[in-house]
Amino acid sequence: MTKQIRKLQPRDTPRLTLREGPVDYNSLAPLFSFRHMKYRSDNCLSQCSEDSKSAVVNTLLKLSQLSWNQIASVPRTGLGFESIPLHRFSVSLPPIVTEEVTNLKVFRYSASGRIAGIREKE
């Protein structure tokens, strides 16, 4: 007895298209990365409690569902952010924060917890 192999049908998947003209990054959802965080440093996520780690991930998940325009329109005490000048930070910053960077975006992930970073495109 031989088995019949049925042909797979193509799925209805959206096709990637190339955009023409400049990209409006404010209309896109943010992308988050911990690539430049020095692992196990004093200000690393690895040093946070499990509750804080969970709160950071939940916040970043919520933020990743919004566009930068939407995030900018909500209060900083909610899912919004505030831009804080570099001179107000007393911790050492990673080398990715060059002299062209004038401020960091700071998000709240809990009542007292903050996470800061730079924005580059989306």
C-alpha positions in Angstrom: 0.0 0.0 0.0 1.5 3.3 -1.0 0.7 6.6 0.6 -0.4 9.6 -1.4 1.5 12.8 -0.7 -0.7 15.7 -1.0 0.5 19.0 -2.3 0.7 21.8 0.2 -1.3 24.9 -0.6 0.4 28.3 -0.2 -0.6 30.3 2.9 -2.1 33.7 2.7 0.9 35.6 4.0 1.5 39.2 3.4 4.3 39.9 1.0 7.1 42.2 1.9 7.2 45.4 -0.1 9.9 47.9 -0.5 8.9 51.4 0.6 9.6 54.4 -1.6 10.7 57.6 0.0 11.7 58.4 3.6 10.5 56.2 6.4 8.4 57.8 9.2 9.9 56.1 12.2 7.5 57.8 14.5 4.7 55.8 12.9 6.5 52.5 13.6 6.5 50.4 16.8 9.7 50.6 18.8 12.3 47.8 18.8 14.1 47.1 22.1 17.5 45.6 22.6 19.7 44.9 25.6 22.8 44.5 23.4 24.7 47.4 24.9 23.9 46.6 28.5 27.0 45.4 30.3 26.0 42.0 31.7 26.1 41.8 35.5 27.1 45.5 35.9 25.4 47.4 38.8 22.7 48.8 36.5 22.1 45.6 34.5 18.7 43.9 34.4 20.5 40.8 35.6 20.9 42.5 39.0 17.1 43.2 39.4 14.7 41.1 41.3 12.4 38.6 39.5 9.5 40.9 40.0 11.4 43.9 38.5 12.5 41.7 35.5 8.9 40.7 34.9 7.7 44.3 35.1 10.4 45.4 32.6 9.4 42.7 30.1 5.7 43.4 30.5 6.3 47.1 30.0 8.4 46.5 26.9 5.8 44.1 25.5 3.1 46.8 25.9 5.2 49.5 24.4 6.1 47.3 21.4 2.4 47.2 20.5 2.3 51.0 20.1 3.9 53.4 17.6 6.3 56.1 18.8 3.6 58.6 18.0 1.2 56.9 20.4 3.8 56.5 23.1 4.7 60.2 22.8 1.0 61.1 23.4 0.6 59.3 26.7 1.7 60.7 30.1 5.2 59.8 31.2 3.7 58.3 34.4 1.9 55.7 32.2 3.5 54.1 29.2 5.0 57.3 28.1 8.6 58.5 28.5 10.6 61.5 29.4 13.8 62.7 27.8 16.4 63.4 30.4 19.7 65.2 29.6 22.9 63.1 30.0 24.4 65.3 32.7 21.6 64.3 35.1 22.8 60.6 35.1 25.4 59.7 37.8 26.1 56.2 36.4 28.6 55.4 33.7 27.0 55.1 30.3 27.9 52.5 27.7 30.1 53.5 24.7 27.1 53.6 22.4 26.1 56.8 24.1 28.3 59.1 22.1 28.6 62.9 22.1 25.9 63.2 19.5 23.4 61.8 22.1 22.1 64.7 24.2 19.5 62.8 26.3 18.1 59.4 27.2 14.5 58.2 26.9 13.4 57.0 30.3 10.4 54.7 30.8 8.7 53.7 34.0 8.2 50.0 34.5 6.9 50.3 38.1 6.2 53.0 40.7 9.9 53.4 41.4 11.5 51.5 38.6 13.0 53.2 35.5 14.7 52.0 32.4 16.7 54.4 30.2 18.0 54.1 26.7 18.7 55.8 23.4 16.4 55.9 20.4 17.9 55.2 17.1 15.3 55.1 14.3 12.5 52.8 15.5 
